[in-house]
């Protein structure tokens, strides 16, 4: 079945199957477009994203939202009073530009413009936008270098580039594991991922300076829909289990604060290991130099 369905076909299919009910909800793929907008607008991911934007670009008024799918981010930015330009190559009313246009009408948003195009082919003037926001789209780039060059080209000087939740792989073997584990790739064959270094090189080569690389466990932006409580609980459980293994190996002295911290320092122990997450997600905060 791989490659035999379009992205729109895939979304319509999983909406009908109980096995994908949670995925449809958590990924904002519901047929009710307004419901998707409300869920995303109230999500911890979006709240954290707004914090970054307001602290990094407090005077920004215009946002270019690239690869924006069914419009959950574009509409929510517009509802926050930004002037938003949404760019999405898929024309469908299910998961693409058609859906965004429906939402634009529903919310009566005169501060939202919708264009159908790939990021590599946007035709906006240089230095046009205060912010370029890319959510879960950079890893789909047909040409990663050109994708980022276009993003940076249309940014104003010192403008903010914010790429959100892109799949990161370590090598080709890791990529194969990710693609096999992805719940929807088998239907439409459209998933992809790059190494962190490939993302960073493309961003810097395009003329932007990376201010922060948010790895998977660095921010709820990346690990959402897991909650902070869930991640903190996992962290404490892993630390407890590792301490038990250390005590079993060296005796009760492994329980002491000094020995435990020395062990963590020397072994570079991390209680949260993103290597166990297939296609773990990273986000990048950068400015145009």
C-alpha positions as a printed Julia matrix, in Angstrom:
289×3 Matrix{Float64}:
   0.0    0.0    0.0
   2.97   2.3    0.45
   3.01   5.28  -1.97
  -0.48   4.34  -3.26
  -2.33   7.01  -1.26
  -2.13  10.77  -1.12
  -1.7   12.63   2.17
  -5.36  13.65   1.97
  -6.42  10.04   1.35
  -4.37   8.96   4.36
  -6.01  11.47   6.71
  -9.5   10.55   5.5
  -8.69   6.88   6.08
  -7.37   7.19   9.62
 -10.31   9.36  10.69
 -12.53   6.32  10.2
 -10.4    3.83  12.16
 -10.48   3.45  15.95
  -6.81   2.46  16.0
  -5.89   6.01  14.95
  -8.38   7.89  17.12
  -5.75   9.24  19.53
  -3.37  10.16  16.71
  -6.13  12.1   14.9
  -6.81  14.05  18.09
  -3.21  14.7   19.12
  -2.06  15.61  15.6
  -5.03  17.93  14.98
  -6.36  15.9   12.03
 -10.03  15.98  13.04
 -12.63  16.66  10.35
 -13.88  19.51  12.53
 -11.38  22.21  11.53
 -12.47  24.64  14.24
 -11.9   21.95  16.87
  -8.33  21.47  15.61
  -7.71  25.22  15.85
  -9.03  25.36  19.41
  -7.01  22.36  20.54
  -3.79  23.69  19.07
  -4.37  27.2   20.4
  -4.75  25.79  23.92
  -1.82  23.39  23.64
   1.34  23.71  25.71
   3.3   23.61  22.47
   1.64  26.75  21.09
   1.81  28.56  24.43
   5.54  27.89  24.63
   5.99  28.95  21.0
   4.28  32.27  21.73
   6.63  32.82  24.68
   9.63  32.38  22.4
   8.21  34.71  19.75
   7.28  37.42  22.25
  10.66  37.32  23.94
  12.74  37.0   20.76
  10.73  39.3   18.49
   8.56  41.52  20.73
   7.92  44.12  18.01
   7.07  41.62  15.25
   3.77  42.06  13.46
   4.08  39.83  10.36
   4.51  36.05  10.23
   5.13  33.84   7.22
   3.85  30.36   8.12
   5.39  27.81   5.72
   4.0   24.32   5.21
   1.05  25.05   7.47
  -1.19  22.09   6.62
  -4.78  22.64   7.71
  -4.03  26.04   9.23
  -3.97  25.39  12.96
  -0.91  27.6   13.46
  -1.76  30.25  10.85
  -5.24  30.82  12.26
  -4.03  30.94  15.85
  -1.33  33.48  15.0
  -3.95  35.55  13.19
  -6.21  35.32  16.23
  -3.26  36.68  18.23
  -3.42  39.75  15.92
  -0.35  39.01  13.8
  -0.63  39.55  10.05
  -0.13  36.02   8.76
   0.82  34.77   5.32
   0.12  31.05   5.08
   1.96  28.98   2.48
   0.84  25.39   1.89
   1.38  23.35  -1.31
  -1.5   20.91  -0.75
  -4.71  22.49  -2.11
  -7.12  20.13  -0.32
  -9.98  21.19   1.93
  -9.12  18.28   4.23
  -5.55  19.0    5.22
  -4.3   21.82   2.98
  -4.79  25.36   1.7
  -8.49  24.77   1.09
  -8.97  24.07   4.79
  -7.13  27.28   5.7
  -9.36  29.3    3.38
 -12.45  27.81   5.02
 -11.1   28.78   8.44
 -10.2   32.27   7.23
 -13.84  32.74   6.23
 -15.21  31.15   9.4
 -13.16  33.42  11.68
 -13.47  36.45   9.35
  -9.71  36.97   9.37
  -8.7   39.87   7.14
  -5.16  39.54   8.54
  -4.63  36.08   7.01
  -3.52  35.52   3.41
  -3.29  32.04   1.9
  -0.96  30.91  -0.92
  -0.46  27.51  -2.51
   3.27  26.91  -3.02
   6.29  24.92  -1.9
   8.77  26.73   0.31
  11.43  26.42  -2.38
   9.18  28.36  -4.79
   7.76  31.21  -2.72
   7.68  34.44  -4.7
   7.74  37.12  -2.02
  10.06  40.11  -1.99
  13.31  40.16  -0.03
  13.1   41.35   3.57
   9.31  41.08   3.79
   8.51  39.36   7.1
   9.36  39.83  10.76
   9.06  36.1   11.46
   9.26  32.94   9.38
   7.66  30.04  11.21
   7.98  26.46   9.96
   6.18  23.72  11.88
   6.92  20.09  11.0
   7.7   21.04   7.4
  11.45  21.51   7.05
  12.07  17.76   7.09
   9.77  17.44   4.06
  11.93  19.81   1.98
  12.54  18.77  -1.62
  15.81  20.7   -1.39
  16.79  21.57   2.19
  19.38  24.21   1.23
  16.99  26.02  -1.13
  14.15  25.7    1.39
  16.15  27.54   4.05
  17.59  30.11   1.65
  14.08  31.14   0.68
  13.02  31.31   4.33
  15.92  33.59   5.2
  15.72  35.65   1.99
  12.22  36.88   2.78
  13.04  37.66   6.43
  13.75  41.23   7.41
  17.25  41.91   8.8
  17.4   40.49  12.34
  14.1   38.75  11.65
  13.26  35.56  13.55
  13.39  32.12  11.95
  11.59  29.53  14.03
  11.57  25.92  12.84
   9.45  23.63  14.97
   9.34  19.86  15.51
  11.49  18.49  12.7
  12.48  14.84  12.71
  16.16  14.23  13.41
  18.07  11.06  12.55
  21.64  10.05  13.4
  22.38   7.99  10.3
  20.65   5.98   7.55
  20.05   2.99   9.84
  18.35   5.28  12.33
  16.29   6.76   9.48
  15.11   3.31   8.4
  14.01   2.62  11.99
  12.11   5.92  12.1
  10.31   5.35   8.8
   9.34   1.83   9.8
   8.03   3.06  13.16
   6.06   5.98  11.72
   2.33   5.11  11.87
   1.39   6.77   8.55
   4.45   6.48   6.32
   3.34   3.02   5.16
   0.23   4.57   3.61
   1.58   7.52   1.67
   5.36   7.21   1.82
   5.89  10.91   2.44
   7.96  11.06   5.63
  11.58  12.15   5.76
  14.26  13.31   8.19
  17.73  14.85   8.23
  20.59  14.88  10.72
  20.86  17.78  13.14
  24.05  18.88  11.42
  22.31  18.98   8.04
  19.61  21.25   9.47
  22.15  23.51  11.15
  24.35  23.75   8.07
  21.36  24.63   5.88
  20.24  27.35   8.31
  23.66  28.95   8.65
  24.47  28.64   4.94
  21.22  30.48   4.23
  22.49  33.46   6.22
  20.9   32.97   9.64
  22.54  32.65  13.04
  21.26  29.86  15.26
  20.5   31.18  18.74
  19.27  27.92  20.21
  18.93  24.29  19.22
  16.12  22.68  21.19
  16.73  18.96  21.32
  13.88  16.54  21.93
  13.78  16.68  25.74
  14.75  20.36  25.94
  11.23  21.68  25.38
   7.61  20.62  25.5
   7.41  22.05  21.99
   9.18  18.92  20.81
   7.83  16.21  23.08
   4.2   17.35  23.14
   1.66  15.68  23.48
   3.64  14.21  26.37
   3.29  16.53  29.35
   6.0   18.03  31.55
   4.77  15.84  34.42
   5.05  12.7   32.29
   8.57  13.58  31.18
   9.68  14.48  34.71
   8.2   11.22  36.0
  10.09   9.26  33.36
  13.27  11.1   34.27
  12.95  10.23  37.97
  12.07   6.59  37.21
  15.1    6.22  34.96
  17.38   7.81  37.57
  16.05   5.48  40.27
  16.58   2.41  38.1
  20.09   3.52  37.2
  20.94   4.06  40.86
  19.73   0.53  41.62
  22.01  -0.82  38.9
  24.93   1.19  40.3
  24.32  -0.09  43.84
  24.12  -3.64  42.54
  27.49  -3.14  40.87
  29.47  -1.28  43.56
  27.42  -1.7   46.76
  25.55   0.71  49.03
  28.13   3.44  48.47
  26.38   3.99  45.14
  23.51   5.62  47.06
  25.69   8.46  48.33
  25.17  11.91  46.79
  28.88  12.3   46.01
  29.31   8.92  44.3
  26.12   9.3   42.27
  27.07  12.75  41.0
  30.6   11.64  40.28
  29.24   8.7   38.31
  26.9   10.98  36.32
  29.78  13.37  35.54
  32.28  10.71  34.5
  29.81   8.62  32.5
  27.94  11.63  31.08
  24.77   9.89  32.18
  21.5   11.35  30.92
  18.3    9.99  32.49
  16.34  10.97  29.38
  17.83   9.39  26.29
  16.32  10.61  23.03
  18.04   7.8   21.15
  15.13   5.59  22.18
  12.68   7.89  20.34
  12.44   7.11  16.6
  12.69  10.32  14.57
  12.96  12.47  17.7
  12.02  16.11  17.03
  14.2   19.22  17.28
  13.4   22.92  16.97
  15.67  25.83  15.99
  15.59  29.49  16.91
  17.62  31.69  14.56
  17.88  35.28  13.33
  18.81  36.68   9.94
  22.32  38.11  10.1
